[in-house]
């Protein structure tokens, strides 16, 4: 149809001109967990200095600090599967901070509806919006928006962000963003916003990135939809900042009670609305720059650390002379073998250092805080699989596509022996089609044992480097990864997974809160791939 072709042509221009992938300069998504920690410390210092300098209260000795998370008087139960569900719960369940159905709605608007005049400004039909909400809640994984009104879908998206338990800018930092766009000079607003964004919880920051890049696509079609950054901001700022839904207590902090204002709004409300609108408009215009590394990040740290920086190369020091590539690869194989022996012990040990963690049903989950320079915990999960151990090992080695939903590409790069190879695979998250999420690459040296007479069956992997293999997207660093297969019957196997992986661009807190749940979900996907119903859906 003519309308769709116009949108597609405009989107191709938008993607080429505005949303390159990967981004032209380094971003947070390529930084290791230790670099993210340093970035957050520098961001806190920078933002504190700017707040002290530009706040009108600084002359009275006022100083800014990151506000504490407001105490919740009682647990607010999650009423549905999508609306009102915290971003953290969503990322624990799906690996994405925004639910797949909301991402699907954004993709639908981006590919089909960007030429609709007044998108996000014109209201949808209330009854149809309610129908969409019910459809999303009843079948989040299978819902389709094809044929739906653009304005109904856009209003549903607005309601999703409005119904979040806290603003996408977080309860802790929402007022800080308003402060930046109220008091800061324009030439300082970008760097201050970058610092504040780096202090957001990871799930909030990733959701905000997805949304802002999507909104930048909307305004790139301004000639057709007549929606400028300011027009969009006027429509969305109340939902994103949760304006007029919170009131201040005596300490001028936000509380969780709805505000019913009588008469005209006070000057502070007007100032907040203006700051939210101007701030959101600016962030839409600067969406790409907002998520690049800020100017206060030392230039010596700009390059993302490669896997060799995080590896345990110091454990086996090489000779004084520069080792050849063959010697380096041989040392790498030795390290993998030593690492595998250690992991096999850890997979079975009852060490008190392993702490049980609440996981998913049917998965035994625990973690261990390792005392070394790496900030990551080691996670361990186990599940019973209805399959013989040889069939399960083959599934792990050669049928990755049957249990990894986001698998984009997978290939054996180099066969080193009958039980060792270099393996590369790419994961494509749902946000990739919105230009907000790079491909996640894993380049692994892996070994396995398939003969039960030689010991337990296993598959063990660590990250490796191969000069001939160019990085595509962001390369994760796998410190250690082991699958241990133990028969519990003729056709049943106990599968244990021990893993310590830095997927880049996230804080230690994210891995602590999310890593275990994602490992458990992966184990359940492997288990379920042997059910007939699951196989039919993957074909």
C-alpha positions in Angstrom: 0.0 0.0 0.0 1.2 3.6 -0.7 1.1 4.6 3.0 3.3 1.7 4.1 5.8 2.2 1.3 6.2 5.9 2.3 6.8 4.9 5.9 9.2 2.2 4.9 11.2 4.7 2.7 11.3 7.2 5.5 12.4 4.6 8.0 15.2 3.4 5.8 16.4 7.0 5.7 16.0 7.3 9.4 17.8 4.1 10.2 20.7 5.0 7.9 21.0 8.6 9.0 20.0 8.5 12.7 20.2 5.0 14.1 23.5 3.4 13.0 24.3 0.0 14.5 26.7 -0.2 16.1 26.9 3.4 17.2 29.7 5.6 15.8 31.3 6.2 19.2 31.7 4.0 22.2 28.7 3.6 24.5 27.9 2.1 27.8 26.8 -1.1 26.2 30.4 -2.1 25.5 31.8 -1.5 29.0 32.7 -4.3 31.4 31.1 -4.5 34.8 34.1 -2.9 36.5 34.1 -0.1 34.0 30.4 0.5 34.6 31.1 0.8 38.3 33.9 3.4 37.7 31.6 5.3 35.3 28.9 5.4 37.9 31.3 6.8 40.5 32.5 9.5 38.1 28.9 10.3 37.2 28.0 10.8 40.9 31.0 13.1 41.4 30.2 15.1 38.2 26.5 15.4 39.0 27.1 16.4 42.6 29.5 19.1 41.4 27.0 20.4 38.9 24.1 20.4 41.3 26.1 22.3 43.9 27.2 24.8 41.3 23.8 25.6 39.6 21.3 25.0 42.4 19.8 28.2 43.7 20.0 26.7 47.2 23.8 26.2 47.1 24.5 29.6 48.7 22.8 28.4 51.9 25.2 25.5 52.1 22.8 23.1 50.4 24.4 20.0 48.8 22.9 17.4 46.6 23.2 13.6 46.9 21.4 10.7 45.3 18.1 10.5 47.1 17.3 7.3 49.0 14.7 5.0 47.6 11.3 5.8 49.2 10.2 3.3 51.7 7.1 1.3 50.7 4.5 1.1 53.4 3.2 -2.2 52.0 4.0 -4.5 49.2 2.0 -3.6 46.1 1.0 -6.9 44.5 1.4 -7.3 40.7 -2.1 -7.3 39.4 -1.4 -8.3 35.8 1.2 -9.7 33.5 2.1 -6.4 31.8 0.5 -3.2 33.1 1.7 -2.1 36.5 4.5 -4.7 36.5 7.9 -3.2 37.6 10.6 -3.1 34.9 12.8 -5.3 37.1 10.2 -8.0 37.2 9.9 -7.8 33.4 13.7 -8.2 32.8 13.8 -11.1 35.3 11.1 -12.9 33.4 12.0 -12.1 29.8 15.5 -10.7 29.8 14.1 -7.4 28.5 13.1 -4.4 30.6 10.1 -3.7 28.4 7.7 -6.6 28.0 7.8 -8.2 24.5 4.2 -7.1 23.8 5.1 -3.4 24.4 8.2 -3.8 22.2 5.9 -5.3 19.6 3.6 -2.3 19.8 6.5 0.1 19.3 7.7 -1.9 16.3 4.2 -1.8 14.9 4.0 2.0 15.3 7.5 2.4 13.9 6.9 0.3 10.8 3.3 1.1 10.0 2.2 4.3 11.6 4.8 7.1 11.6 2.9 9.0 8.9 -0.2 9.3 11.1 -0.8 13.0 11.8 -0.9 13.7 15.5 0.5 10.3 16.6 0.6 10.3 20.5 -1.4 13.6 20.4 -4.7 12.5 19.0 -6.7 10.3 21.5 -7.7 6.8 20.7 -11.1 5.3 21.4 -11.5 4.4 25.1 -13.3 1.2 24.6 -10.8 0.0 22.0 -7.9 0.9 24.2 -9.4 -1.1 27.0 -9.8 -4.0 24.6 -6.1 -3.8 23.6 -5.1 -3.8 27.3 -7.2 -6.9 27.9 -5.8 -8.6 24.8 -2.3 -7.8 26.0 -2.9 -9.1 29.5 -4.6 -12.3 28.3 -1.9 -13.3 25.8 1.3 -11.1 26.1 3.4 -13.5 24.0 1.0 -13.9 21.1 -0.7 -10.5 20.8 -0.6 -8.9 17.4 -1.4 -5.2 16.6 -1.9 -5.6 12.9 -4.9 -3.7 11.7 -5.3 -1.7 15.0 -5.7 2.0 15.1 -2.3 3.8 15.5 -3.9 6.2 18.0 -5.3 3.3 20.1 -1.9 1.5 20.2 -0.1 4.8 21.0 -2.5 5.5 23.9 -2.0 2.0 25.2 1.7 2.6 25.2 1.3 5.8 27.1 -0.9 4.0 29.7 1.8 1.3 30.1 4.4 3.9 31.2 1.8 5.8 33.3 0.9 2.6 35.1 4.4 1.6 36.0 4.9 1.5 39.8 7.5 4.2 39.5 8.5 6.6 36.7 10.9 5.3 34.0 13.3 8.0 35.4 13.0 6.2 38.7 11.6 7.5 42.0 15.1 8.3 43.2 16.2 10.4 40.2 13.0 11.8 38.7 13.3 15.1 40.6 17.0 15.3 39.7 16.1 15.3 36.0 13.5 18.0 36.5 16.1 20.0 38.5 18.6 19.7 35.6 16.1 21.2 33.1 14.9 23.9 35.5 18.2 25.4 36.8 21.0 24.2 34.6 22.3 26.3 31.6 21.6 24.6 28.3 25.3 23.9 27.6 25.4 21.8 30.8 22.2 19.9 30.5 23.5 17.1 28.2 26.4 16.1 30.4 24.3 16.3 33.5 21.6 14.2 31.9 24.3 11.7 30.8 25.5 11.4 34.4 22.0 11.0 35.8 21.2 8.3 33.2 24.3 6.4 34.2 23.0 6.4 37.8 19.6 4.9 36.8 18.9 1.3 37.5 20.1 -0.7 34.5 16.5 -1.8 33.5 15.3 1.8 33.6 18.2 3.0 31.6 17.7 0.3 28.9 14.0 0.9 28.7 14.6 4.7 28.4 17.1 4.2 25.6 14.6 2.0 23.7 11.8 4.6 24.1 13.9 7.7 23.3 15.3 6.2 20.1 11.8 5.1 19.1 10.5 8.7 19.7 13.4 10.1 17.7 12.1 8.0 14.8 8.7 9.5 15.3 9.9 13.0 15.1 12.1 12.2 12.1 8.8 11.9 10.1 7.6 15.4 11.3 6.7 16.4 7.7 4.1 13.7 7.7 2.9 13.3 11.3 3.5 17.0 12.4 5.0 15.8 15.7 8.1 17.8 16.8 10.1 16.8 19.9 8.2 19.4 21.9 4.8 18.2 20.6 5.7 14.6 21.6 7.0 15.8 25.0 3.8 17.7 25.8 1.9 14.5 25.2 4.2 12.0 27.0 6.0 13.9 29.8 3.1 13.5 32.3 3.1 9.7 31.8 6.9 9.3 31.9 7.6 11.6 34.8 4.3 10.7 36.6 3.4 14.3 37.0 0.4 15.2 39.1 0.2 11.8 40.5 2.6 12.3 43.5 2.7 14.9 46.2 5.4 16.3 48.4 5.6 15.6 52.1 7.0 18.0 54.6 10.5 17.1 53.6 9.8 18.0 49.9 10.2 14.3 48.9 7.9 12.4 46.7 5.3 10.2 48.5 3.1 7.6 46.9 -0.3 9.3 47.4 -2.3 10.7 44.5 -2.5 14.5 44.6 -5.9 16.1 44.3 -5.2 19.8 43.6 -8.0 22.3 44.2 -8.1 25.5 42.1 -5.1 26.6 40.1 -1.8 24.6 40.2 0.9 26.3 42.2 4.1 27.7 40.7 6.1 24.7 41.5 3.7 22.4 39.6 3.9 24.7 36.6 7.7 24.8 36.8 7.9 21.0 37.0 5.6 20.5 34.0 7.6 23.0 32.0 10.9 21.3 33.0 9.6 17.8 32.2 8.4 19.0 28.7 11.6 20.8 27.9 13.7 18.0 29.3 12.0 15.2 27.4 12.1 17.2 24.1 15.8 17.8 24.6 16.4 14.1 25.4 14.5 13.0 22.2 16.6 15.4 20.1 19.9 14.2 21.8 18.8 10.5 22.1 21.9 9.1 20.5 24.4 11.3 22.3 22.8 10.7 25.7 23.9 7.1 25.7 27.4 7.6 24.4 30.3 7.7 26.9 30.3 11.2 28.5 33.1 13.7 28.2 34.2 13.2 31.8 35.1 9.5 31.1 38.9 9.3 30.8 40.1 8.9 27.2 42.4 6.1 28.3 39.4 4.0 29.2 37.4 4.7 26.1 38.2 1.4 24.4 36.0 -1.4 25.7 38.0 -4.0 27.5 38.4 -7.1 25.4 38.0 -10.6 26.9 41.8 -10.9 27.4 41.7 -8.0 29.9 39.2 -9.8 32.1 40.7 -13.2 31.7 42.9 -15.0 34.1 46.1 -14.7 32.0 48.0 -13.6 35.1 47.6 -17.2 36.5 49.9 -18.6 33.9 52.6 -16.0 33.1 54.3 -16.4 29.8 58.0 -16.2 29.0 59.7 -12.9 28.7 59.7 -13.2 24.9 56.5 -12.4 23.1 54.7 -15.8 22.7 53.6 -16.9 19.3 49.9 -17.3 18.4 50.3 -21.1 18.6 51.8 -20.9 22.1 49.1 -18.5 23.3 46.4 -20.9 22.0 48.0 -23.8 23.7 48.1 -21.9 27.0 44.5 -21.0 26.5 43.6 -24.7 26.1 45.5 -25.5 29.3 43.6 -22.8 31.2 40.3 -24.1 29.9 41.1 -27.6 31.1 42.2 -26.3 34.5 39.1 -24.2 34.7 36.9 -27.1 33.7 38.3 -29.3 36.5 37.6 -26.6 39.1 34.0 -26.1 37.7 33.3 -29.8 37.9 34.1 -29.7 41.6 32.0 -26.6 42.1 29.0 -28.1 40.3 28.8 -30.9 42.8 30.2 -29.5 46.0 28.2 -28.7 49.1 30.4 -25.8 50.1 28.8 -23.4 52.6 29.9 -20.5 50.4 27.1 -21.4 48.0 24.0 -19.5 49.0 20.5 -20.7 47.9 18.6 -18.2 45.9 14.9 -18.1 45.1 14.6 -19.1 41.5 11.9 -20.5 39.2 9.9 -23.6 39.9 11.7 -26.9 39.3 15.2 -25.2 39.3 17.6 -25.4 42.2 19.4 -22.1 42.1 22.4 -20.8 44.2 25.3 -18.3 43.9 28.8 -17.9 45.2 30.6 -14.6 45.8 34.1 -15.2 44.5 36.9 -13.3 46.1 38.8 -12.0 43.2 39.1 -8.8 41.1 36.0 -9.6 39.1 32.7 -8.2 40.6 30.5 -10.9 39.3 28.9 -13.7 41.3 29.1 -17.3 40.1 25.6 -18.8 39.5 24.7 -22.4 39.7 21.4 -24.0 38.7 20.2 -27.5 38.1 17.1 -29.1 36.6 15.9 -32.6 35.7 15.5 -33.2 31.9 13.5 -36.0 30.3 16.2 -37.1 27.9 19.2 -39.4 27.9 22.5 -37.7 28.7 24.0 -38.3 25.2 20.9 -36.7 23.5 21.1 -33.8 25.9 24.8 -33.2 25.2 24.0 -33.2 21.5 21.2 -30.7 22.0 23.7 -28.4 23.9 26.4 -28.8 21.3 24.6 -28.9 17.9 21.0 -27.8 18.4 21.4 -24.4 20.0 18.5 -23.0 17.9 16.0 -25.4 19.6 16.4 -23.8 23.1 17.7 -20.3 22.6 14.9 -18.1 21.5 17.0 -15.0 20.6 19.6 -17.0 18.6 20.5 -15.0 15.4 23.6 -16.9 14.1 25.7 -19.8 15.3 28.7 -21.5 13.8 31.8 -23.5 14.6 34.7 -21.2 13.7 37.5 -23.7 14.1 37.7 -27.4 15.0 40.8 -28.0 17.2 40.3 -31.7 18.1 37.6 -34.2 18.4 36.4 -32.6 21.7 37.5 -29.0 21.4 36.5 -26.1 19.1 36.0 -22.4 18.7 32.3 -21.6 18.6 30.6 -18.3 17.9 27.0 -17.2 18.3 25.0 -14.0 18.1 21.9 -13.2 20.2 19.4 -10.7 18.8 17.2 -9.1 21.5 13.7 -7.9 20.7 14.9 -4.3 21.0 17.3 -4.7 18.1 14.6 -4.0 15.5 14.1 -0.6 17.2 17.7 0.3 16.8 18.2 0.3 20.6 20.0 -2.9 21.2 23.2 -4.2 19.5 23.7 -7.8 18.8 25.3 -9.8 21.6 28.2 -11.8 20.5 29.9 -14.8 22.2 33.2 -16.2 20.9 34.0 -19.3 22.9 36.7 -21.9 23.3 34.8 -24.9 24.4 35.5 -28.5 25.2 33.4 -31.5 26.1 33.4 -35.1 27.3 31.0 -37.5 25.6 32.4 -40.8 26.9 30.8 -41.8 30.2 33.5 -44.3 30.9 36.0 -41.4 31.2 33.9 -39.5 33.8 30.8 -37.4 33.8 29.6 -35.8 30.6 30.1 -32.1 30.4 30.4 -29.0 28.1 32.8 -26.3 29.3 33.4 -22.9 27.7 35.4 -19.7 28.2 35.7 -16.6 26.0 38.5 -16.5 23.5 40.0 -14.1 21.0 40.7 -14.8 17.3 42.2 -12.0 15.2 40.4 -13.2 12.1 37.0 -13.0 13.7 35.7 -9.4 13.7 33.5 -8.2 16.5 29.8 -7.9 15.5 27.7 -6.0 18.0 29.0 -6.2 21.6 31.2 -9.2 22.6 30.3 -10.7 26.0 33.0 -12.1 28.2 32.4 -15.6 29.6 34.7 -16.1 32.6 33.4 -19.6 33.0 30.5 -21.7 31.8 29.9 -25.4 32.5 27.1 -27.8 31.8 27.3 -31.0 33.8 25.1 -34.0 32.8 24.4 -36.7 35.4 22.1 -39.6 34.6 19.2 -40.1 37.1 17.5 -42.9 35.1 17.6 -44.5 31.7 15.9 -41.5 30.0 16.4 -38.8 32.7 19.4 -36.5 33.2 20.2 -34.0 35.9 21.6 -30.9 34.1 23.7 -28.5 36.2 24.8 -25.2 34.8 27.6 -23.1 36.4 28.1 -19.7 34.9 29.9 -16.4 35.3 29.4 -14.1 32.4 29.8 -10.3 31.7 27.3 -9.4 29.0 28.6 -5.8 29.1 27.0 -2.5 29.8 25.5 -3.4 33.1 26.2 -3.0 36.8 27.0 -5.6 39.4 23.6 -5.0 40.9 21.9 -6.0 37.7 23.8 -9.3 37.5 23.0 -10.0 41.2 19.2 -9.3 40.7 18.7 -10.7 37.2 21.5 -13.1 36.4 20.2 -16.1 38.4 16.7 -15.8 37.0 18.0 -15.7 33.4 20.1 -18.8 34.1 17.1 -20.6 35.5 15.0 -19.6 32.5 17.7 -20.9 30.1 17.7 -24.3 31.9 13.9 -24.5 31.7 14.1 -23.7 27.9 16.6 -26.6 27.5 14.3 -28.9 29.5 11.2 -27.9 27.6 12.9 -28.3 24.2 12.4 -32.0 24.6 8.6 -31.8 24.9 6.6 -32.4 21.8 4.6 -29.2 22.1 7.7 -27.1 22.4 9.3 -28.7 19.3 6.2 -28.0 17.2 6.3 -24.3 18.0 10.0 -24.1 17.1 9.5 -25.7 13.6 
